[in-house]
Amino acid sequence: MVFPPALSLQDGAACPSHKTKKNLSDCILAAIDIGTNSIHMVVVKINAQIPSFSIITREKETVRLGERDPETGNLTPEAMERAISALRRCKQLAETLKAEQIIAVATSATREAPNGQEFLARIQAELGIVVDLISGQEEARRIYLGVLSGMDFGGKPHLVIDIGGGSTEIILADSKDIRCLSSTKVGAVRLTREFIHTDPISNKELIALRAYIRGMLERPVEELQQFLNPGEKPILVGTSGTVETLAILHASSKKSLKGSPSSLPTAPVTLNGYQMSRWAVESLFSRLVKMSYSERVAMGISEKRAEIIIAGAAILVEAMNMLNADSLIVCERALREGLIVDWMLQHGYIEDRLAYQSQVRPRNVYKIAHKYHVDLPYAERVAGFALKLFDSLKGKLHFWGELEREYLWSAAILHNCGLYVSHSAHHKHSYYLIRHSELLGFSEIEIELIALIARYHRKSKPKRKHVGYATLSEGHRKLVRQLSAILRLAIALDRRQIGAIKDLECKFDPEYRRLYLHLYPQNPQDDCALELWSLDYKKPIFEQEYNVKVHAVLRRAS
C-alpha cells in the first residue's frame, strides 16, 4: 500500500469538502504578527484539497514597539508611527497579491501598554485592519499550531520555546494534546533595555541578567515538569529570530571548520529541522558576550538583531539548562503560521489538528507534487511498486528501516516533478526543485537524500563527482544508491504510465543470487512488452548494486 493512503489526492477522504459537506475552495490569506520587536507578515495560498498552505511571501520590519516610555509605559509616538507605516506596506503587499483576508494579532508590547487599545483603534481607523489583542496563553497556543504545521514529532512528547521581544512562550505537548502552556515576561528587547548598558556587556550585568532570567523561568518550568511522566525526555523545539540567528552562526562555524572560504554566516537551505546541542548553544553564547556590538555586526548578524542577541541567547541558554535539554531542533514556523492553521481549523479546512500534525511530512510531499503538476495517479503507482520491492527485499538484499522507506516513497512521488521545468534532463530539475522547496517536517539532510534518490531515477548512476552526492557520508551514499536502484525498477513497471501491471511478487534465490519478479497484468491479453523491455534496460544498475540477477516473468493469473 502506498504510504500514506489517507493523504492520497485520489482519495476523497483526504479532502475536507468530502468530509464536512462544505464547498471549501482554495484561497489566499495574509497573517500579521505585531510583536514587541518586529512586525511580521506571511501571505499564503491555502490548498483545500490536501489540506495545506504554501507560503507566497514573507515580510518583516523591525519597529521596536517594546521601546516604551520609561515613565508611563505607553507605546511611544515614534514607535507607533513606525508600526503603522510598516502595516500600511504590509496591507499594500497583501492586496497586490490578492489576499482575500488579513488576520492580525498584537502581542506583549501592545498588551502591556496603557495606550495599547488606542493604538489598535488607530490601526483600524487609518488602515481598516482589525487587530486581535491576544493573551500570552493564546499566543502560546497559536505558536504551537504554527509549529505543528511544520514539524513531525513521531508521536513523541515535545517542548516548544519561542523567544520574542517581550515574552517567552514554552509549550509542552504530546501526540494527544497540549499538556502545559506558559508565557513569561522575559524577551530579548525587554531584557536588553533593562539589563544591558555596557558594550561589550560587563560581567556584573551578565550575572544580573542570567539570575533574573532563572528567577522568571523558575515557576513555569516547575509547573511544566509536573506534566512530565517519570523518565520522559521531550524533544525541544526552538522558534524565533534568536534561535534562527544562533543556528545560522552554528552552521557557519561548522562550515569554516571544514575549510569554507567564507567567514560570514551562511544559512542552510532550510533551517527547519536544524539541530544544535546545548554545548554548541552555550559556546556561541560565550563568544557573543565577549564581543562588542560592532563585532557582532561584523560577524554577519543584522544590526537590529545584534542589539538584542545577547539577551535572547541568554534566555535560550538558561531555559535549556533548566529544562535539562541536551539539544534543540529549529522550527521556522511560529505565530504567523499558527494564525493560518487556526483560521483553517475554524473554517473547516482541518478537522483534527493532531492528525494534521502527524501527517506533516506526507502532506508536504503532496503539496510539492501539486505545485509542480505531478501526474499523481502515475506517481502513486510507481510509489506502490517501489514500496512493494522495498518490503519484499528487506532483510534479504537490504536492511533499511521505516525512515528510509519514507524517503523512498517521497522520492517516488516527486521523481518527475522536474518535468515542470523541462523534459530534457528533468531528473536534474527534480533534484533542484525538491532540494529548494518548502518540504516541511524533514531535516536538511533528509531533503538532500530524497532529492538525490529522485535525481538518480534515470540516466547515470550516482558518482562521487556529482554535486550533493559528493558531500554525503559513506552510509548515506549507500542509501541513495540502493533506494534509487529500487526506484528505477518501480518506474520500469509502469513504462506506459497506464497501470498495465496490476501487481508483482518478488522471489529471491539466495543460493544463485537471483531475484524473480512475477508480474500480473491488469489485462490478461496484454503482453506488457514495453514494461518487460524497460525492466531489462533499467535492471543493470540494480543488479550491480545488489549483486543479483533479475528475471521478470509475466503471470496471467494471481
C-alpha positions in Angstrom: 0.0 0.0 0.0 1.3 3.4 -0.9 2.4 5.4 2.2 0.3 7.2 3.4 -3.1 6.1 2.0 -5.1 8.7 3.9 -3.5 11.6 2.1 -3.8 10.4 -1.5 -5.3 13.2 -3.7 -7.2 10.4 -5.4 -8.9 9.5 -2.1 -11.9 11.7 -1.3 -11.3 11.1 2.4 -8.3 13.4 2.2 -10.4 16.3 1.1 -12.3 18.3 3.7 -15.1 19.0 1.3 -15.9 15.3 1.2 -15.9 15.0 5.0 -17.7 18.2 6.0 -20.0 18.6 3.0 -18.8 22.2 2.7 -17.9 23.8 -0.5 -14.3 24.7 0.5 -12.1 26.3 -2.1 -8.5 27.5 -2.4 -7.9 31.0 -1.2 -5.1 33.5 -0.3 -4.7 34.8 3.2 -2.3 37.2 5.0 -1.4 36.9 8.6 0.3 39.7 10.6 2.0 39.4 13.9 2.5 42.8 15.6 5.3 41.9 18.1 7.5 43.7 20.6 10.5 43.8 18.3 9.1 43.3 14.7 6.1 43.2 12.6 5.9 40.0 10.6 3.5 39.1 7.8 3.1 35.9 5.8 0.9 35.6 2.7 -0.2 32.1 1.9 -2.2 30.2 -0.6 -4.5 27.6 1.0 -5.0 24.3 -0.8 -8.3 23.0 0.3 -7.8 19.6 -1.3 -4.7 18.4 0.7 -5.3 20.5 3.0 -2.2 22.6 3.3 -0.9 26.0 2.6 2.1 27.3 0.5 3.9 30.5 1.5 3.8 33.1 -1.2 5.9 35.7 0.6 7.1 36.8 3.9 7.6 40.4 5.1 9.4 41.6 8.2 10.2 45.0 9.6 11.8 45.8 12.9 9.8 48.6 14.6 10.7 48.2 18.3 7.3 48.7 19.8 8.9 47.4 23.0 10.8 50.6 23.5 8.1 52.1 25.5 8.0 55.4 27.6 10.0 54.5 30.7 7.8 56.7 33.0 4.3 55.9 31.7 4.8 52.5 30.0 3.0 53.8 26.9 3.9 53.0 23.3 5.9 56.0 22.1 4.5 58.1 19.2 7.7 57.3 17.2 7.2 53.5 17.7 3.5 53.7 16.7 4.4 55.7 13.6 7.0 53.1 12.6 4.5 50.3 13.2 1.6 52.0 11.2 4.0 52.7 8.3 5.1 49.0 8.3 1.5 47.8 8.5 0.5 50.1 5.6 3.2 48.5 3.4 2.1 45.0 4.5 -1.5 45.8 3.6 -0.5 47.1 0.2 1.6 44.0 -0.5 -1.2 41.7 0.7 -3.7 43.4 -1.6 -1.3 43.3 -4.5 -1.1 39.5 -4.0 -4.9 39.3 -4.0 -5.2 38.3 -0.3 -8.9 37.8 0.5 -8.5 38.4 4.2 -5.9 39.8 6.6 -5.7 38.2 10.0 -3.7 40.3 12.5 -2.8 39.9 16.2 -0.8 42.0 18.7 1.2 40.6 21.5 3.3 41.5 24.5 4.2 45.2 24.0 0.7 46.3 22.9 -0.9 44.0 25.6 1.1 45.7 28.4 1.0 49.3 27.2 -1.7 51.5 28.8 -2.4 53.1 25.4 -2.3 49.7 23.6 -6.1 49.8 22.8 -5.8 53.3 21.4 -3.0 52.1 19.1 -5.2 49.3 17.8 -8.1 51.6 17.3 -5.9 53.9 15.3 -4.8 51.0 13.1 -8.4 50.1 12.4 -9.3 53.7 11.6 -6.4 54.5 9.4 -5.8 51.2 7.7 -9.0 49.2 8.1 -7.1 46.3 9.7 -8.9 44.8 12.8 -6.2 43.6 15.2 -6.9 40.9 17.8 -5.1 41.6 21.1 -4.2 38.1 22.4 -3.1 36.9 25.8 0.2 35.2 26.5 -1.6 31.9 26.8 -3.4 32.4 23.5 -0.1 33.5 21.9 1.5 30.2 23.1 -1.4 28.1 21.7 -1.1 29.7 18.2 2.7 29.4 18.2 2.1 25.7 18.9 -0.3 25.4 16.0 2.3 27.0 13.7 4.9 24.5 14.8 2.5 21.7 14.2 2.2 22.7 10.6 5.9 22.4 10.0 7.3 19.6 12.3 6.6 15.9 12.7 7.4 14.6 16.2 6.7 10.9 15.5 4.2 10.8 18.5 6.9 11.8 21.0 6.4 14.4 23.7 7.8 17.8 22.7 8.6 21.2 24.2 8.4 24.4 22.1 10.2 27.5 23.2 9.5 30.8 21.4 11.7 33.8 22.4 10.1 37.0 21.5 10.9 40.6 22.0 8.8 41.0 25.2 7.9 37.5 26.3 9.0 33.8 26.0 6.4 31.1 25.5 7.1 27.5 26.5 4.7 24.7 25.5 4.7 21.0 26.5 2.6 18.7 24.3 2.4 15.1 23.1 0.7 13.2 20.3 -2.7 13.6 22.1 -2.9 17.1 23.3 -1.2 20.2 24.8 -0.2 19.5 28.4 1.0 22.9 29.5 1.2 26.4 28.1 3.2 29.3 29.6 4.1 32.9 28.7 6.7 34.7 30.8 7.8 38.3 30.6 11.3 37.7 29.5 12.1 38.8 26.0 15.1 39.9 24.0 14.1 43.6 23.7 12.7 43.9 27.2 15.8 42.5 28.9 18.2 44.4 26.6 16.6 47.6 27.7 16.5 46.7 31.4 19.9 45.0 31.9 22.4 45.8 29.2 24.0 49.2 29.3 27.7 48.4 28.5 29.4 47.3 25.3 30.5 44.6 25.5 28.3 43.5 28.3 30.0 43.7 31.7 30.4 40.7 33.9 28.2 42.3 36.6 25.4 43.0 34.1 25.7 39.4 32.7 25.4 37.9 36.1 22.3 40.0 36.9 20.7 39.2 33.5 21.1 35.4 33.9 19.9 35.5 37.5 16.8 37.4 36.6 16.0 35.0 33.7 16.4 32.0 36.0 14.1 33.6 38.6 11.4 34.4 36.0 11.5 31.0 34.4 11.6 29.0 37.6 7.8 28.9 38.1 6.8 28.0 34.6 9.5 25.3 34.3 8.4 23.8 37.7 4.8 23.8 36.5 5.7 22.2 33.2 7.7 19.5 34.9 4.6 18.4 36.8 3.2 17.3 33.5 6.1 15.0 32.6 5.9 11.3 33.1 8.7 9.5 35.0 11.7 9.1 32.8 10.2 11.1 30.0 12.5 13.4 28.0 10.7 15.5 25.5 12.2 16.9 22.2 13.0 20.6 22.5 12.0 22.8 19.5 13.0 26.4 19.2 11.5 29.2 17.1 12.1 32.9 16.7 14.8 35.2 15.4 17.1 34.5 18.3 17.1 30.7 17.6 17.4 31.1 13.9 20.3 33.5 14.2 22.2 31.1 16.5 21.5 28.3 14.1 23.0 30.3 11.2 26.1 31.1 13.2 26.4 27.4 14.3 26.1 26.2 10.7 28.7 28.8 9.6 31.1 27.7 12.3 30.8 24.1 11.1 31.5 25.1 7.5 34.5 27.2 8.5 36.0 24.1 10.3 35.6 22.2 7.1 37.6 24.8 5.2 34.9 27.0 3.8 36.5 30.3 2.5 33.7 32.5 3.8 33.8 33.8 7.4 30.3 35.3 7.3 27.4 33.2 8.4 25.5 31.4 5.6 22.1 29.9 6.3 21.5 26.2 5.4 19.0 25.7 2.5 16.4 25.2 5.3 16.6 25.9 9.0 13.6 23.7 9.6 14.8 20.7 11.5 18.3 22.0 12.0 19.8 20.7 15.3 22.2 22.2 17.9 23.5 20.7 21.1 23.3 22.5 24.4 27.1 22.7 24.4 27.0 24.4 21.0 24.5 27.0 22.1 26.5 27.7 25.2 29.7 28.0 23.2 28.1 30.5 20.9 26.7 32.5 23.8 30.2 32.6 25.4 31.7 34.0 22.2 28.9 36.6 21.8 29.1 38.0 25.3 32.8 38.9 24.8 32.0 40.9 21.6 31.1 44.5 21.1 28.0 45.5 19.1 30.2 46.3 16.1 32.0 43.0 16.3 28.7 41.1 16.3 27.6 43.1 13.2 30.9 42.2 11.6 30.1 38.5 12.2 27.2 39.0 9.8 24.4 39.4 12.3 21.9 42.1 11.2 22.2 45.5 13.0 18.8 45.2 14.7 19.4 41.6 15.8 22.9 42.3 17.0 21.5 44.8 19.5 19.3 42.2 21.3 21.1 38.8 20.6 22.9 38.7 24.0 19.6 38.8 25.9 17.9 36.4 23.5 20.7 33.9 23.7 20.8 34.2 27.5 17.2 33.2 27.7 17.8 30.2 25.5 20.8 29.0 27.4 19.1 29.3 30.8 15.9 27.7 29.5 17.9 24.7 28.1 19.8 24.3 31.4 16.6 24.5 33.5 14.7 22.1 31.2 17.7 19.8 31.1 17.5 19.7 27.3 20.6 18.2 25.6 19.8 19.6 22.2 17.4 21.8 20.3 15.7 21.5 16.9 14.9 24.6 14.9 11.4 25.3 13.5 10.9 28.1 11.1 7.2 28.3 11.7 5.6 30.0 14.7 2.9 32.5 15.4 2.1 33.8 11.9 1.7 30.3 10.5 -0.3 29.4 13.7 -2.8 32.1 12.8 -3.3 30.4 9.4 -3.7 27.0 10.9 -6.2 28.4 13.5 -8.2 30.0 10.7 -8.2 26.7 8.8 -9.5 24.9 11.9 -12.2 27.5 12.4 -13.3 27.3 8.8 -13.4 23.5 8.4 -10.3 23.0 6.3 -8.7 20.9 9.1 -10.9 18.7 11.2 -8.3 17.2 13.6 -5.2 19.2 14.4 -3.4 16.2 15.8 -4.0 14.2 12.7 -2.9 17.2 10.8 0.4 17.3 12.7 1.1 13.6 12.3 0.8 13.9 8.6 3.2 16.9 8.2 5.7 15.0 6.0 3.4 13.2 3.5 1.1 16.3 3.3 4.0 18.5 2.3 5.2 15.9 -0.3 1.8 16.0 -1.8 1.9 19.8 -1.6 5.1 20.0 -3.7 3.7 17.4 -6.1 0.6 19.6 -6.6 2.7 22.7 -7.0 4.7 21.2 -9.9 1.8 19.5 -11.6 2.9 15.9 -11.0 0.8 13.2 -12.6 -0.3 11.8 -9.2 -2.1 8.6 -10.2 1.1 7.6 -12.1 3.4 8.7 -9.2 1.4 6.7 -6.7 1.6 3.6 -8.8 5.3 4.0 -9.0 5.5 4.6 -5.2 3.4 1.5 -4.6 5.7 -0.7 -6.7 8.8 0.9 -5.0 7.5 0.1 -1.5 6.5 -3.5 -2.6 10.0 -4.1 -3.8 11.4 -2.4 -0.6 9.3 -4.5 1.7 9.9 -7.8 -0.2 13.7 -7.4 -0.2 14.1 -6.1 3.4 16.2 -8.5 5.4 17.4 -10.2 2.2 19.0 -7.6 0.0 18.9 -4.6 2.3 18.4 -3.7 5.9 16.9 -0.2 5.8 14.1 0.8 8.1 10.9 2.8 8.2 12.6 6.2 7.8 14.4 5.1 4.7 11.1 3.6 3.4 9.5 7.1 3.8 12.4 8.7 1.8 11.8 6.2 -1.0 8.1 6.9 -1.0 8.7 10.7 -1.1 11.2 10.4 -3.9 8.9 8.2 -5.9 6.0 10.7 -5.6 8.2 13.6 -6.6 10.7 11.9 -9.1 9.1 13.5 -12.1 8.4 17.0 -10.7 11.3 18.3 -12.9 9.1 18.0 -15.9 7.6 21.2 -14.7 10.8 22.9 -15.9 11.7 20.8 -18.9 11.7 17.3 -20.2 15.3 17.5 -21.0 17.4 16.4 -18.0 14.2 16.5 -15.9 15.8 14.3 -13.3 18.3 17.1 -12.5 15.5 19.6 -12.4 13.7 17.3 -10.0 16.7 17.3 -7.7 16.8 21.1 -7.7 13.1 21.6 -7.1 12.9 19.1 -4.2 16.1 20.5 -2.7 14.9 24.1 -2.7 11.2 23.5 -2.0 9.5 24.0 1.4 9.4 20.3 2.3 8.4 20.7 5.9 8.9 18.1 8.5 12.1 16.9 7.0 15.6 17.9 8.1 18.1 19.4 5.6 20.0 16.1 5.2 16.7 14.2 4.7 15.6 16.6 2.0 19.0 16.1 0.3 18.6 12.3 0.4 15.1 12.5 -1.1 16.2 14.8 -3.8 19.2 12.6 -4.7 17.1 9.4 -4.8 14.7 11.2 -7.2 17.6 12.6 -9.2 19.0 9.1 -9.9 15.8 7.5 -11.1 17.2 7.7 -14.7 20.4 8.2 -16.7 23.7 7.7 -14.9 24.1 6.1 -11.5 25.5 8.1 -8.6 29.1 9.3 -8.9 31.4 10.8 -6.4 32.0 13.9 -8.6 28.2 14.8 -8.6 27.1 17.8 -6.6 25.3 16.8 -3.5 26.3 13.1 -3.6 29.9 14.0 -3.2 29.4 15.6 0.2 27.4 12.7 1.7 28.8 10.2 4.3 29.5 6.7 3.0 26.4 5.4 4.7 24.2 8.0 3.0 25.8 7.3 -0.4 24.9 3.6 0.0 21.3 4.6 0.9 21.0 6.8 -2.2 22.5 4.1 -4.5 20.3 1.3 -3.2 17.0 3.2 -3.0 17.4 4.9 -6.3 18.1 1.5 -7.9 14.8 0.2 -6.4 13.0 3.3 -7.8 14.4 2.6 -11.3 12.7 -0.8 -11.3 9.5 0.6 -10.0 9.4 3.2 -12.8 10.0 0.5 -15.4 7.0 -1.4 -14.1 4.7 1.4 -15.3 6.6 2.4 -18.5 3.4 3.3 -20.4 2.0 5.1 -17.4 -1.3 3.4 -17.8 -1.2 0.9 -14.9 -0.6 -2.1 -17.1 0.9 -4.1 -14.3 -1.6 -4.8 -11.6 0.6 -6.4 -9.0 4.0 -8.1 -8.5 5.6 -10.8 -6.3 9.3 -11.0 -5.5 11.1 -14.3 -5.1 14.7 -14.3 -4.1 17.0 -17.3 -4.5 20.0 -16.7 -2.2 21.9 -19.7 -3.4 22.2 -18.4 -7.0 21.7 -14.7 -6.2 18.7 -14.4 -8.4 15.6 -12.2 -8.0 12.4 -13.3 -9.8 9.8 -10.7 -10.4 6.4 -12.3 -11.1 4.3 -9.6 -12.8 0.5 -9.8 -13.0 -1.0 -7.7 -15.9 -4.2 -5.6 -15.4 -5.4 -7.0 -18.8 -4.7 -10.8 -19.2 -4.4 -10.2 -23.0 -1.7 -7.5 -22.6 1.8 -8.9 -23.1 3.3 -5.9 -21.3 6.2 -5.9 -23.8 7.2 -2.3 -23.2 7.3 -2.9 -19.4 9.4 -6.0 -19.8 11.8 -4.2 -22.2 12.1 -1.3 -19.8 12.9 -3.7 -16.9 15.7 -5.2 -18.9 17.0 -1.7 -19.7 16.8 -0.5 -16.1 18.0 -3.5 -14.2 21.8 -3.5 -14.7 22.4 -0.7 -12.1 20.1 -2.6 -9.6 21.9 -5.9 -10.4 25.3 -4.3 -9.9 24.3 -2.6 -6.6 22.7 -5.7 -5.0 24.9 -8.3 -6.7 21.9 -10.3 -8.1 20.5 -11.3 -11.4 16.9 -10.1 -12.1 14.5 -12.2 -14.0 11.0 -10.9 -14.9 8.1 -13.4 -15.5 4.7 -12.4 -16.7 1.9 -14.3 -15.0 -1.6 -14.3 -16.4 -3.5 -15.1 -13.1 -2.7 -14.5 -9.5 
